Amino acid sequence: MTLVQRITMLGIKQLFTSVEHPQTNGQAELANKVVLKGLRKRLEEAKERQAEEDLVLKRRLKDETINKLIPNWKMPFRIIEVAGKGAFSLEQLNCKGVPHT
């Protein structure tokens, strides 16, 4: 028994359609608009319920004593060996080795 015969026997109406892509007929853009509209509505509702205590400072206060030009170590070191391009073995000034250098 062929597929067409089985479909006919079960009373199923078979239709063939061409392939459609939602991005070509505007459905994707329409769906995005619906999602954005819902998000905006929820955001507005959340703003209405917001209290003074819920507000947060968005910018981080900068520590003026720390910047990229300040060394990121605590003690003075001496280079005892060049281990590679930009890599060095170090020791403290009291001749103790520095681990993982």
C-alpha positions in Angstrom: 0.0 0.0 0.0 1.4 3.4 -1.0 1.5 6.5 1.1 -1.1 8.2 -1.1 -3.5 5.2 -0.6 -3.0 5.3 3.2 -3.6 9.0 3.3 -6.8 8.7 1.2 -8.0 5.7 3.4 -7.5 7.8 6.6 -9.4 10.7 5.1 -6.4 13.1 5.2 -6.3 15.9 2.6 -2.8 16.3 1.4 -1.7 19.8 0.2 1.7 20.9 -1.1 3.0 24.4 -0.3 6.1 26.2 -1.1 8.7 26.9 1.5 8.5 30.3 3.2 11.0 32.0 5.4 9.7 34.4 8.1 12.5 36.8 7.5 11.4 37.3 3.8 7.8 38.1 4.4 8.1 40.4 7.4 6.9 38.0 10.1 10.2 38.0 12.0 10.1 41.8 12.2 6.5 41.8 13.3 7.3 39.2 16.0 10.2 41.3 17.2 7.9 44.4 17.4 5.4 42.4 19.5 8.1 41.2 21.9 9.6 44.7 22.2 6.2 46.2 22.9 5.6 43.7 25.6 9.0 44.3 27.2 8.4 48.1 27.2 5.1 47.6 28.9 6.6 45.4 31.6 9.4 47.9 32.1 7.0 50.8 32.5 4.9 48.8 35.0 8.1 48.0 37.0 9.1 51.7 37.0 5.8 52.5 38.6 6.4 50.1 41.4 9.9 51.3 42.0 10.8 52.9 45.3 13.6 55.3 46.2 15.6 52.4 47.9 15.5 50.4 44.6 17.7 52.9 42.8 21.4 51.9 42.3 24.4 54.0 41.3 25.2 52.9 37.8 28.7 54.2 37.6 31.5 52.8 39.7 33.3 55.3 41.8 36.9 55.3 40.7 39.7 54.9 43.2 42.1 57.8 42.3 45.1 55.9 43.8 44.9 53.0 41.3 45.6 53.4 37.6 47.3 51.5 34.9 50.7 53.2 35.5 51.0 52.1 39.1 52.9 48.8 39.6 50.7 45.8 40.6 53.2 44.4 43.2 53.9 45.3 46.8 57.7 45.1 47.1 60.7 46.0 45.0 62.2 43.1 43.0 65.4 42.3 41.2 65.4 40.5 37.8 67.7 37.5 38.1 67.1 35.8 34.8 65.4 36.6 31.5 63.1 33.6 30.9 61.8 34.5 27.5 60.3 37.4 25.6 58.7 39.6 28.3 59.1 36.9 31.0 61.6 37.2 33.9 62.6 35.3 37.0 62.5 37.7 40.0 63.8 37.8 43.6 63.1 40.1 46.4 65.8 42.5 47.6 66.4 40.3 50.6 67.4 37.5 48.1 64.3 35.4 48.6 62.9 34.0 45.4 59.5 35.0 44.2 57.3 31.9 43.4 55.8 31.4 39.9 58.2 33.8 38.2 
